[in-house]
Every structure is written in structure tokens, then in C-alpha cells.
């Protein structure tokens, strides 16, 4: 086989791309990964999931020290914030994980080419190398997987400048804490980054066009999250539309149309976080005839992630569905195994979603609103963390667990958690849904005591009308 001929060429090294490469190598495919950036890992590892969670953890420790340690009998003087050290820790975490990805691909003998790839035909990719002094390289492969991820959506009336009006990338690396932070968009990204800077001392204002924040959540959970964040100092302007934003004398002036009328707001920084779109520019999709969704710009694929062009596949943020790293990874495995003739698929009814605010939010499956719209008969079981001994011990009693089960079969249709460590608790609910477990089964399974997971057990019991400590 010639040097530039491969079984599989993967464009992108994020959670979809690098997982596809590794699985392909495990199945004996000669694989090459094309990555436009210097470091592997994509948006998630470099300017998304990982750095944001590192800052969320650091800011949580600072907030606890500032506001909560005293109630545990821990006192000290001279608390200070070294933002540069916090950012250095974040960068160290990112570096270590991206290096892990590099070593993982190296260990599986995956070739890596740094440059921008574009399709020139089925199984043909031209790479403009990152080293511009070198000529482009042409790769040939039996199959190509597009895994280039997504990029921030721009707001027409707001122009990024990377300093005062920023995307999530710049908001992960402020050199100082903005006293006044404006955020356009009340989704996951805005709420998480807003939480970081709120904990570190920013006055955060979130402007959202819709009637509630995090609109994909169960409405009861969304309302609770808004209430908890307001207690922490967030200001929400719902059903509000930004008319214009401009930088004037080192401040960002925003004109926003609210329910009460037009308002003029002034911020030190303005974060635009209204969502993400598929990163398809420059891939040559139109030239080779790959079909895309007219409205969303997603690449259209079949159940095996094949595009309209034979031998070319797409996964992750490029295709329909939530833009989640773990979804991309699952699709990568299913796609590659399908190429190898294996029976592999993704259960889209059991994809967890998490918001790393405090309290955390985690969900899987249907919301109450979806079940009502689909005329599905269901039962609801809720249990507050105020009733969980572990939550009481930690002083983290905000929130609840909500279990939705089918009224006839008892099968779990959805689980929604807002509370401490919801991000870890949701795994049990995902497993239950993947295995078709009923609420009664979860209610009978022994859970350790005292643990947060007991709240899930009790909510499941309520859903089956056999609660011990709760009421139906």
C-alpha cells in the first residue's frame, strides 16, 4: 500500500475523530487523522468541555472558601484570588489531556497530519499543511469520516472583536475578572461560563430571547435552575432581544429590547453564547455533492452515518442531534464498527445531557412536556435532596430527582436531576434506560447509605407508588 493510501481518513481529532481513529486501528485499518490545529483533541479538549470544567472546579473551591467554609467550622484570614495561577492550572489540565490523545493515536499507529483537509472526490482528500512552506498532500482512502465539529453561531447585530465582545474561547482566558459580564444566550455554555465568573466576583446578566433558560430541559428543572442561579446573583432578562452592541471607551454598551421596553446596559465584557453550528466551511462538501439540511446546515446521513456520497461518512456535531462530546464518541464507534460489518448502533433515547452549574443539572430521556405532546401515559416520581442524608451532611440540599415512567409498563422514560453531583448520578439512569429497566426495579435495587443516589431510588419508588419517605 502506497504511503498516502489508507483504509480510513478521519478529518478532525475531537472526541468523535480520535475515537474513530483508535477503533479503526483496533479493527486492523490503516488510519490517518487530519487535524487543522497544532494540538489534538478538538474544541472539547482545547477550548470547550475540559477547560471550562477545570475553571468551574477551581471557581467552586474559591466560592466555597469565600461563603461556605465558616459553617463547617473552618476559618482563615487573607483569602485571595490568583487568577493567573487558576488559568495556569486549567492550561496544564488541557495540555496533559491533549498529550494523552497524541500518545493514544501514536500507540495505535495512527498517522497524524496537521493541516486543513478538503474533499476532492470519494476517497480523496487534499490537505493544506499547517507548515505553509510545504506543498499540499493528497490522501486516498477507502473511507473518509468527517468529524470536524462545530463553531460558535454569530449574532448579526453583534460583532466579535475577541477582546470586549467575545466567544466562549476568549471567555475561558480572561486576564482579569470582569466586574460586569453580559451574556447573550441562556443555554449550557452561557450558564456554565457565567457560573465561573459569577463565583469569582462578576455581576452576570444573561439575555435570552425565549421565556426560560436551558429550554431543552424539563420545564420544572429549568425553572428551578433559574431560581437557584438568581439566588447566586445572576440577573436574567428573558424574552429579550439584543438590538445592538458596541464598544465605547473600553466598555461594551448593549441596547436590549425587554418585555418592559428598551434598556441600555453597560458591561466590561460581553459573551455571545447563542449556540453552535456545524463546521463545514472549506470541506468541499458541495463540490463532491454531499447533501446537507437546508435550514440547519447539518450533513445528512443514514443509519450507518453514510452521507449521500459513497465512502464518505459524518459524525458528531456535523450531523443532527445534540452537540455533545459523548454523542460524537458513541457515533464514532458505531460508524467504524459498521464499516467493519459489525452490528453497532447508538441509542438516541439514552443520551445524557449535563449542565455543570451549581447545583448541577443532568437529564436523560423524555421531558414531561415531550410525553404530554406525544400523548404517552406516564407517572411522575420526585424526591428532594432535603430528604437525602448525604446531602444534609454536605449542606447541599438544593434540588430534586424526577423520574418519569410509563403508566402501564413502568419502564423508565426519563430522569431529570438538579442537585449535587447530578453529573455522576445520571449514569445509573442512563444504564437503566439502556437496559429497559422499570422504576420498580430501580426502587428495589439496594443503594448505599448515605449517598446522593438514594434520592434516585426514592424518586423511582414514588413513581411506582411505593415510597417509604416520600408521598405520591
GIKA-V801241 format. One record per residue. RES is the residue in one letter. SS is DSSP state (a for helix, b for strand, c for the rest). NEAR is the number of other ideal C-beta (glycine too) atoms within 8 Angstrom. D_LAST is the distance of its C-alpha to the last C-alpha in whole Angstrom. Layout:
BEGIN
res: [RES	RES]
ss: [SS	SS]
near: [NEAR	NEAR]
d_last: [D_LAST	D_LAST]
END
This chain:
BEGIN
res: [X	X	X	X	X	X	X	X	X	X	X	X	X	X	X	X	X	X	X	X	X	X	X	X	X	X	X	X	X	X	X	X	X	X	X	X	X	X	X	X	X	X	X	X	X	X	X	X	X	X	X	X	X	X	X	X	X	X	X	X	X	X	X	X	X	X	X	X	X	X	X	X	X	X	X	X	X	X	X	X	X	X	X	X	X	X	X	X	X	X	X	X	X	X	X	X	X	X	X	X	X	X	X	X	X	X	X	X	X	X	X	X	X	X	X	X	X	X	X	X	X	X	X	X	X	X	X	X	X	X	X	X	X	X	X	X	X	X	X	X	X	X	X	X	X	X	X	X	X	X	X	X	X	X	X	X	X	X	X	X	X	X	X	X	X	X	X	X	X	X	X	X	X	X	X	X	X	X	X	X	X	X	X	X	X	X	X	X	X	X	X	X	X	X	X	X	X	X	X	X	X	X	X	X	X	X	X	X	X	X	X	X	X	X	X	X	X	X	X	X	X	X	X	X	X	X	X	X	X	X	X	X	X	X	X	X	X	X	X	X	X	X	X	X	X	X	X	X	X	X	X	X	X	X	X	X	X	X	X	X	X	X	X	X	X	X	X	X	X	X	X	X	X	X	X	X	X	X	X	X	X	X	X	X	X	X	X	X	X	X	X	X	X	X	X	X	X	X	X	X	X	X	X	X	X	X	X	X	X	X	X	X	X	X	X	X	X	X	X	X	X	X	X	X	X	X	X	X	X	X	X	X	X	X	X	X	X	X	X	X	X	X	X	X	X	X	X	X	X	X	X	X	X	X	X	X	X	X	X	X	X	X	X	X	X	X	X	X	X	X	X	X	X	X	X	X	X	X	X	X	X	X	X	X	X	X	X	X	X	X	X	X	X	X	X	X	X	X	X	X	X	X	X	X	X	X	X	X	X	X	X	X	X	X	X	X	X	X	X	X	X	X	X	X	X	X	X	X	X	X	X	X	X	X	X	X	X	X	X	X	X	X	X	X	X	X	X	X	X	X	X	X	X	X	X	X	X	X	X	X	X	X	X	X	X	X	X	X	X	X	X	X]
ss: [c	c	c	c	b	b	b	b	b	b	b	c	c	c	c	c	a	a	a	a	a	a	a	a	a	a	c	c	c	c	b	b	b	b	b	c	c	c	c	c	c	a	a	a	a	a	a	c	a	a	a	a	a	a	a	a	a	a	a	a	a	a	a	a	a	a	a	c	a	a	a	a	c	c	c	c	c	c	c	c	c	c	a	a	a	a	a	a	a	a	a	a	a	a	a	a	a	a	a	a	a	a	a	a	a	a	a	c	c	c	b	b	b	b	b	b	b	b	b	b	b	c	c	b	b	b	b	b	b	c	c	c	c	c	c	c	b	b	b	b	b	b	b	b	b	b	c	c	c	b	b	b	c	c	c	c	c	c	c	c	c	c	c	c	b	b	c	a	a	a	a	c	c	c	c	c	c	c	c	b	b	b	b	b	c	c	c	a	a	a	a	a	a	a	a	a	a	a	a	c	c	c	b	b	b	b	b	b	c	c	c	c	c	c	c	c	c	c	a	a	a	a	a	a	a	a	a	a	a	a	a	c	c	c	b	b	b	b	c	c	b	b	b	b	b	b	b	b	c	c	b	b	b	b	b	b	b	b	c	c	b	b	b	b	b	b	b	c	b	b	b	b	c	c	c	b	b	b	c	c	c	c	c	c	a	a	a	a	c	c	c	b	c	c	c	c	c	c	b	c	c	c	c	c	c	b	c	c	c	c	c	b	b	b	c	a	a	a	c	c	c	c	c	c	a	a	a	a	a	a	a	a	a	a	a	a	a	a	a	c	c	c	c	c	c	c	c	a	a	a	c	c	b	b	b	c	c	c	c	b	b	b	b	b	b	c	c	a	a	a	a	a	a	c	c	c	c	b	b	b	b	b	b	b	a	a	a	c	a	a	a	a	a	a	c	c	c	c	c	b	b	b	b	b	b	b	c	c	c	c	b	b	b	b	b	b	b	b	b	c	c	a	a	a	a	a	a	a	a	a	a	a	a	a	c	c	c	b	a	a	a	a	a	a	c	c	c	c	c	c	c	c	a	a	a	a	a	a	a	a	a	a	a	c	c	c	c	c	c	c	c	c]
near: [4	5	3	8	9	15	9	18	14	16	13	15	15	16	14	19	19	16	12	17	16	12	12	15	12	7	9	4	12	8	15	14	16	15	13	8	8	4	8	14	14	17	10	12	16	13	7	12	8	13	14	15	9	12	12	12	8	11	14	10	8	12	12	9	10	7	6	10	10	7	6	7	5	6	6	7	4	4	7	4	9	6	11	7	7	13	9	8	10	13	9	8	11	14	9	8	11	13	8	8	13	10	8	10	15	9	6	11	6	13	8	12	13	10	14	9	15	11	14	10	6	8	9	10	15	11	14	9	12	8	7	6	3	6	4	8	11	10	16	10	13	7	12	14	18	14	18	11	15	10	8	12	8	7	9	4	7	13	5	9	8	7	6	10	14	15	11	14	9	10	13	11	7	10	5	5	10	11	7	11	16	13	15	13	13	15	12	8	10	14	16	13	15	15	15	12	16	13	11	12	8	11	8	12	14	15	14	13	6	9	4	12	15	14	9	5	13	12	10	9	14	13	9	11	17	11	8	13	14	10	6	10	8	11	9	12	11	11	8	12	6	14	8	8	12	6	9	7	3	5	10	15	11	14	12	13	10	10	5	4	5	8	10	7	10	8	13	8	14	15	15	14	15	9	8	8	10	12	10	11	4	6	11	9	10	6	7	12	7	13	7	10	9	3	4	7	8	10	15	9	10	5	4	8	14	8	12	6	9	5	9	14	15	14	15	17	11	15	14	5	7	7	8	8	11	9	13	17	11	10	14	18	12	12	14	15	12	11	11	8	4	6	4	7	6	8	8	6	6	10	14	12	11	11	13	10	12	7	13	15	15	14	16	13	12	10	12	13	8	9	13	8	6	7	5	9	6	11	12	10	16	11	15	9	15	7	9	15	8	10	14	9	7	7	8	9	10	9	14	13	16	14	18	17	16	11	6	5	5	11	10	16	12	15	17	15	18	14	16	12	8	15	9	6	15	15	8	10	16	11	9	12	16	8	6	6	10	12	16	10	9	15	13	5	7	3	9	7	6	8	9	12	10	14	18	17	12	17	17	16	14	16	15	14	7	7	12	6	6	13	4	5]
d_last: [66	68	66	64	63	60	57	54	55	51	52	49	48	45	42	42	46	47	44	46	49	48	47	50	52	50	51	54	55	57	55	56	54	55	53	55	54	56	52	50	46	46	44	41	43	46	44	41	38	40	42	39	37	39	40	36	36	39	38	35	37	39	37	35	39	39	36	34	36	37	34	35	38	40	43	46	48	49	46	48	47	49	48	51	50	46	47	50	47	45	48	49	45	46	49	48	46	48	51	48	48	52	53	50	52	55	54	53	57	55	58	57	59	58	59	57	57	58	58	61	60	58	59	61	60	62	61	63	63	61	65	67	70	69	69	66	65	65	62	62	59	58	54	53	49	49	46	47	44	43	45	44	44	46	46	49	49	49	52	51	54	52	53	51	49	47	45	43	46	47	44	44	48	48	51	50	46	46	46	44	43	42	40	40	36	33	32	32	35	36	33	34	37	36	34	37	40	37	37	41	41	41	40	38	38	36	37	35	36	32	30	28	28	28	27	26	23	20	20	17	19	22	22	20	23	26	25	25	28	30	29	31	34	34	35	33	35	33	35	38	41	44	47	49	50	53	54	57	58	56	53	50	50	48	47	44	43	40	38	40	43	45	45	48	46	48	47	49	47	45	43	43	39	39	38	40	42	44	47	50	53	56	54	57	54	56	59	58	56	52	50	47	45	47	44	42	45	43	45	44	44	43	41	43	44	47	48	51	54	54	54	52	48	46	42	40	40	43	41	38	34	33	36	34	37	35	35	38	39	37	39	42	41	41	44	46	45	45	49	49	48	45	42	40	37	34	31	30	26	26	28	26	27	27	28	30	29	28	25	25	23	23	21	22	22	20	19	17	20	22	19	19	23	24	22	20	16	14	10	9	7	9	10	13	16	17	15	17	20	23	22	22	26	27	26	24	20	20	18	15	14	12	12	13	13	15	14	17	18	15	18	17	18	18	17	17	18	20	21	23	25	23	26	26	22	22	25	22	20	24	25	22	22	26	25	23	20	17	14	14	17	16	14	17	19	21	21	23	22	23	22	20	19	17	14	15	14	11	10	11	9	5	7	8	6	8	7	10	10	7	4	0]
END
